[in-house]
Amino acid sequence: MTTSTAPVAGGSLIGGYIVARFTKRQFGGAVLAVGGVLAARQWRKQGTAVTVVLLGTYLGGFGASHPLAKKIGAWPSVFSVAALSAGASYLLADRRAGEEA
C-alpha cells in the first residue's frame, strides 16, 4: 500500500506542535516520530538519497522551527516548515511514485 507522504510529513509537524503545546512535550515528539517513521517507510521506495534528503528536511525543519518562531512567531514558523517538508515530499517522493504506478 502506498501512502501519500506530503500530508503525513506536513501534518505530523503541525500535529506534533499542537500536541506538544497543549499536553506534555514528549507526546508532541511522539507524533513527530510516528509521522517521520511512516513517511520514511514510503520514501525508502525512492532510494536512499531521497530518503536522506527528505528525512533531513523533515527533522531540519523541526529544529529550524524553534529559532524561526522567535523571529516570525510560533504558528507561522510551524506552517512554514510543514509546507517546506510537505512540498519536498511531494516533489521527490509522491509525484515520482505516481509516475511509476
Steps between C-alpha positions, in 0.01 A plus 500: 500500500635842404427798721537857382778635720446873453199518734670265746817711515326836517216381720722331755708816541184702561338228710817452704505870581134501602543195722820639658339835563189367672641191673841381603781569254589130480162425344569755227833330438319169469272643230806632318677163527201299377451735204869481413505121513184466288629742239852354494362153430351637179799722419726191504325380186658795316851410615743579777598845372137618484433357845800679650407832339135479607578382851753781530240748378241364746729497804685813396170681465404392850829631635488821298145575607615587852733791416273600211211529746690768690516707183157448339287334770418142588214427262657663192818307575321167533298558183813604308704191587196275451444645152868458413505139616170416329610667176832319495324171576261551212770600250757236590284203601126524443509634146761242400299218657195612300698496179613142567149371566 
